């Protein structure tokens, strides 16, 4: 179907003049509004202003421009005898292409000092109406809402003389997604501003597909990966893959957890992750020492896992990875020589995040069958000044240092979780147990002799003294946990019997 007339009206003017030049060169009449029309006039491209078509001036500070039957009749008319007869009787000519993008509400909403008035004035009315009209009639009207598609459209017009049906449908779907995302952003933003509610009555989430995955957790499950449109911090969704096979569903989950763990540490830190739980974590004055200690913590479990570092990967680290199988390595950056050597591993996925910083406030969503849970993301950090020593013996400086380290790790271990640590390195981790005392036993088993002189961290209080009894058998000398049990006195008494130091944090860090 030959395109004879196109309506161009855009807020984002990137590429619009070049598109207009090409359309004009193909003999297509151009209709436009306001600043878009001026841009084309300045470029010497013939353009007919909308008010010339409608016989009605722009008014209300530009709020009313294209909301007119002459425009929408030309867009919505089916190219059949009846509709063509009706619009002809009204002096309306068909419009065969609509190129529109919207007022920058999303950008304004991100500005901390944006007023309600600024937000309201950036709610586009005519634009979404044009887009939806054209998308509804996409078999007859080409709708383009994304500047990145301009070249494809011109190429199709030059090579085929028209935009094929498959592309028209793609563009229509993209247009509907554009207006849906726009409306959901308006609702979410104004809901927060008008009501102050963190959790509004309706929840609209907008994510963009990154890729289809080979399969999900298991080969029988189909899967895909989506990312937020506005990522505000380094994360698995924004990381660049430098080498290796595509990430799998499980790779993405594990790598996310590994990265989120090391972001909680300011000093050089390395974490080895397997099945979303850490198996070895260490902090040190330099990243090589942290790497060596972290990998030595539980090398059997680390095999085939994820390695995350919060400093640049140096060549000496890569040399020491010889013979160690990893699925993914993720870090802020890589020394050139180190990257060259890593890339010799055909199947290793190498991910680069750029500079890391502490996690930012955001929402955490989790799907359940028939519903969605929403909560604040846990970006809490322990304030050492608020720790409460509850035993007769106070922790030594070294014990307190290791307890704070262990607590940070515990936050990233599935509940019920127990972490043994010594010299800012994990020596045993008990994860995901139904019984807390069993988690202690597993950490003891993992640590073996390394538990002697180590500290213990628990993500929630001890309901009975048995966890302390097991820790004492292993050689633990100090314990950090939230407190708050009705049997706290029994637990404290047990610690005193063993000469342990015990500290309460006052808050738990469950991770289900």
GULUM-985058 format. One record per residue (C-alpha): y negated, x negated, z negated. Coordinates in steps of 0.5 Angstrom, whole numbers, padded with zeros to 4 digits, always signed. Last residue first. Layout:
REM residues N
YXZ ...
END
This chain:
REM residues 512
+0034-0028-0104 +0029-0033-0106 +0027-0032-0113 +0021-0037-0116 +0020-0035-0123 +0014-0035-0127 +0012-0037-0134 +0013-0044-0133 +0017-0046-0139 +0019-0053-0141 +0025-0056-0145 +0026-0063-0148 +0034-0064-0149 +0036-0067-0156 +0043-0063-0155 +0042-0058-0161 +0035-0057-0159 +0037-0055-0152 +0042-0050-0155 +0036-0047-0160 +0032-0046-0154 +0037-0042-0150 +0039-0038-0156 +0031-0037-0158 +0030-0035-0150 +0036-0029-0151 +0031-0023-0149 +0029-0028-0143 +0022-0029-0141 +0023-0037-0140 +0021-0039-0133 +0025-0045-0132 +0025-0053-0133 +0030-0057-0137 +0031-0064-0140 +0036-0069-0141 +0042-0067-0137 +0048-0071-0138 +0053-0067-0134 +0056-0064-0141 +0049-0062-0143 +0048-0058-0136 +0054-0054-0138 +0052-0052-0145 +0045-0051-0142 +0048-0046-0137 +0052-0043-0143 +0046-0041-0147 +0045-0034-0144 +0041-0031-0140 +0037-0037-0137 +0031-0036-0134 +0029-0036-0127 +0029-0041-0121 +0032-0046-0125 +0030-0054-0126 +0035-0059-0129 +0033-0066-0131 +0037-0073-0129 +0039-0078-0135 +0046-0077-0133 +0047-0072-0127 +0048-0078-0122 +0055-0079-0125 +0057-0073-0121 +0051-0069-0118 +0055-0065-0113 +0060-0062-0119 +0054-0062-0124 +0050-0058-0119 +0056-0053-0118 +0057-0052-0125 +0050-0050-0126 +0050-0045-0120 +0056-0042-0124 +0052-0042-0130 +0047-0038-0126 +0052-0033-0124 +0052-0029-0117 +0051-0036-0114 +0046-0038-0108 +0045-0045-0109 +0047-0050-0114 +0044-0057-0112 +0045-0064-0115 +0042-0071-0114 +0035-0069-0112 +0030-0074-0111 +0024-0075-0115 +0027-0081-0119 +0032-0076-0122 +0033-0069-0120 +0038-0063-0121 +0037-0056-0118 +0039-0050-0120 +0039-0043-0116 +0041-0036-0116 +0038-0035-0112 +0037-0039-0105 +0034-0046-0106 +0026-0046-0103 +0023-0045-0110 +0028-0050-0113 +0025-0056-0109 +0018-0055-0112 +0021-0054-0119 +0025-0061-0118 +0019-0064-0117 +0015-0061-0123 +0022-0063-0127 +0022-0070-0124 +0015-0072-0126 +0016-0068-0133 +0022-0073-0134 +0018-0079-0132 +0012-0078-0137 +0017-0076-0143 +0019-0069-0144 +0017-0066-0151 +0022-0066-0157 +0022-0060-0161 +0023-0055-0156 +0018-0050-0153 +0014-0054-0148 +0009-0049-0144 +0007-0051-0137 +0000-0049-0136 -0003-0056-0135 +0002-0057-0130 +0000-0052-0125 +0006-0050-0121 +0004-0048-0114 +0005-0041-0111 +0005-0040-0103 +0010-0035-0104 +0008-0030-0098 +0005-0024-0100 +0010-0018-0099 +0013-0013-0094 +0020-0010-0093 +0021-0006-0087 +0026+0000-0086 +0032+0003-0083 +0037-0002-0084 +0033-0008-0087 +0028-0012-0084 +0024-0018-0088 +0016-0019-0087 +0012-0024-0091 +0005-0024-0091 +0000-0029-0091 -0004-0034-0095 -0004-0041-0092 +0001-0047-0093 -0001-0054-0095 -0003-0058-0090 +0001-0061-0084 -0002-0066-0078 +0002-0064-0071 +0008-0060-0071 +0013-0064-0067 +0020-0062-0066 +0026-0066-0063 +0033-0063-0062 +0038-0067-0062 +0043-0066-0056 +0042-0072-0051 +0041-0077-0057 +0037-0082-0053 +0031-0079-0054 +0031-0081-0061 +0031-0089-0059 +0024-0087-0055 +0022-0083-0060 +0022-0089-0065 +0019-0093-0060 +0013-0089-0060 +0012-0087-0067 +0013-0080-0068 +0009-0074-0071 +0008-0069-0076 +0016-0068-0077 +0022-0064-0075 +0029-0067-0073 +0034-0062-0071 +0042-0061-0070 +0043-0068-0074 +0049-0072-0073 +0049-0079-0077 +0052-0085-0074 +0045-0089-0073 +0040-0085-0077 +0038-0092-0080 +0035-0094-0074 +0031-0088-0073 +0028-0089-0080 +0026-0096-0079 +0023-0094-0072 +0018-0089-0076 +0017-0082-0076 +0010-0080-0078 +0010-0076-0085 +0012-0069-0088 +0019-0071-0086 +0024-0065-0084 +0032-0067-0082 +0036-0061-0080 +0044-0061-0081 +0050-0063-0078 +0052-0068-0083 +0047-0066-0089 +0053-0064-0093 +0057-0070-0093 +0050-0074-0094 +0049-0071-0101 +0043-0075-0104 +0044-0081-0100 +0040-0077-0094 +0034-0076-0099 +0034-0083-0102 +0034-0086-0095 +0028-0082-0093 +0024-0082-0099 +0024-0089-0099 +0022-0089-0091 +0017-0084-0092 +0013-0089-0097 +0011-0087-0105 +0017-0083-0106 +0019-0076-0105 +0026-0074-0104 +0030-0068-0102 +0038-0067-0100 +0042-0061-0099 +0037-0056-0098 +0039-0049-0097 +0038-0045-0090 +0045-0046-0088 +0044-0054-0088 +0037-0057-0090 +0035-0065-0091 +0029-0066-0094 +0024-0072-0093 +0017-0073-0097 +0011-0077-0097 +0006-0074-0102 +0003-0068-0101 +0009-0063-0102 +0010-0056-0101 +0009-0057-0094 +0016-0061-0094 +0020-0054-0096 +0016-0050-0091 +0019-0055-0086 +0026-0055-0088 +0026-0047-0088 +0023-0046-0081 +0028-0051-0079 +0034-0047-0082 +0032-0041-0079 +0030-0044-0072 +0037-0048-0072 +0041-0041-0074 +0038-0037-0068 +0039-0043-0063 +0034-0048-0061 +0034-0050-0054 +0037-0057-0052 +0034-0063-0053 +0027-0067-0053 +0020-0066-0055 +0020-0059-0057 +0013-0057-0060 +0012-0054-0066 +0008-0047-0066 +0013-0042-0068 +0017-0047-0073 +0010-0048-0077 +0003-0051-0077 -0002-0047-0079 -0006-0041-0077 -0002-0038-0071 -0005-0032-0068 -0001-0029-0063 +0005-0029-0068 +0012-0031-0065 +0018-0028-0062 +0025-0031-0061 +0031-0027-0058 +0038-0025-0060 +0044-0022-0057 +0050-0022-0062 +0057-0023-0061 +0056-0031-0061 +0054-0031-0068 +0048-0032-0072 +0045-0030-0065 +0046-0032-0058 +0044-0036-0052 +0037-0035-0055 +0031-0031-0050 +0025-0034-0051 +0018-0034-0054 +0017-0027-0054 +0010-0025-0056 +0009-0021-0063 +0005-0015-0065 +0006-0012-0072 +0004-0005-0074 +0005-0002-0081 +0002+0004-0083 -0001+0007-0090 -0004+0000-0091 -0001-0006-0095 -0007-0010-0097 -0011-0004-0099 -0019-0005-0099 -0020+0002-0096 -0025+0001-0091 -0024-0007-0090 -0017-0007-0090 -0016-0001-0086 -0021-0003-0081 -0017-0010-0080 -0010-0006-0079 -0013-0001-0075 -0017-0005-0070 -0011-0010-0069 -0006-0004-0068 -0011-0002-0062 -0012-0008-0059 -0004-0010-0059 -0003-0003-0056 -0008-0004-0051 -0005-0011-0049 +0002-0008-0049 +0000-0003-0044 -0003-0008-0040 +0003-0012-0040 +0007-0007-0038 +0003-0005-0032 +0003-0012-0030 +0010-0012-0030 +0011-0006-0026 +0006-0008-0021 +0010-0014-0020 +0016-0011-0019 +0013-0006-0014 +0010-0011-0010 +0002-0013-0009 +0000-0012-0002 -0001-0016+0004 +0005-0020+0003 +0003-0027+0003 -0005-0027+0002 -0004-0021-0003 +0002-0024-0007 -0002-0030-0008 -0008-0027-0010 -0004-0023-0015 -0001-0029-0018 -0007-0033-0018 -0011-0027-0022 -0005-0027-0027 -0008-0032-0033 -0014-0027-0033 -0009-0022-0037 -0011-0015-0036 -0009-0014-0029 -0008-0006-0026 -0006-0005-0019 -0006+0002-0017 -0002+0007-0013 +0005+0005-0017 +0001+0003-0023 -0002+0010-0024 +0000+0010-0032 -0003+0003-0032 -0009+0005-0028 -0011+0010-0033 -0009+0006-0039 -0013+0000-0037 -0019+0004-0035 -0019+0008-0042 -0018+0001-0046 -0024-0001-0042 -0028+0005-0043 -0027+0005-0051 -0028-0002-0053 -0029-0003-0061 -0033-0009-0061 -0039-0005-0064 -0035-0003-0070 -0033-0010-0072 -0040-0012-0072 -0043-0006-0076 -0037-0007-0081 -0040-0014-0082 -0037-0021-0079 -0038-0026-0085 -0030-0028-0085 -0030-0029-0077 -0023-0027-0075 -0024-0020-0074 -0030-0022-0069 -0024-0026-0065 -0020-0020-0065 -0025-0015-0063 -0027-0019-0057 -0029-0013-0052 -0023-0012-0047 -0020-0014-0041 -0021-0011-0034 -0019-0012-0027 -0017-0005-0024 -0014-0004-0017 -0013+0001-0012 -0020+0006-0013 -0019+0012-0009 -0026+0015-0007 -0029+0021-0010 -0033+0026-0006 -0031+0032-0010 -0027+0035-0004 -0024+0028-0003 -0022+0028-0010 -0018+0034-0009 -0015+0033-0002 -0012+0026-0004 -0009+0029-0010 -0006+0035-0005 -0004+0030+0000 -0001+0025-0004 -0003+0018-0006 -0003+0020-0014 -0010+0020-0016 -0011+0017-0023 -0016+0011-0021 -0021+0015-0016 -0021+0021-0021 -0022+0016-0027 -0028+0013-0023 -0031+0019-0020 -0029+0023-0027 -0034+0019-0031 -0033+0014-0037 -0034+0008-0033 -0041+0006-0036 -0042+0010-0043 -0042+0005-0049 -0047+0000-0045 -0053+0001-0050 -0052+0008-0050 -0053+0009-0043 -0051+0006-0036 -0054+0010-0031 -0050+0016-0027 -0050+0017-0020 -0043+0015-0021 -0042+0010-0015 -0049+0007-0015 -0048+0007-0023 -0041+0003-0022 -0045-0003-0019 -0043-0005-0012 -0041-0012-0011 -0043-0017-0005 -0041-0024-0008 -0047-0029-0008 -0045-0033-0014 -0050-0030-0018 -0049-0023-0016 -0041-0024-0018 -0044-0026-0025 -0049-0020-0025 -0043-0015-0024 -0039-0018-0029 -0045-0018-0034 -0046-0010-0033 -0041-0007-0029 -0037-0007-0022 -0034-0005-0016 -0032-0009-0011 -0030-0007-0004 -0023-0011-0001 -0024-0015+0006 -0019-0020+0004 -0025-0025+0003 -0028-0020-0002 -0022-0021-0006 -0022-0028-0006 -0029-0029-0008 -0028-0024-0014 -0022-0028-0016 -0026-0034-0016 -0032-0030-0020 -0027-0027-0025 -0023-0034-0027 -0026-0034-0034 -0030-0028-0035 -0027-0025-0042 -0031-0019-0043 -0029-0016-0036 -0030-0010-0031 -0028-0011-0024 -0026-0005-0020 -0022-0006-0014 -0023-0002-0007 -0019-0003-0001 -0012-0005-0003 -0006-0003+0002 +0000+0000+0000 
END
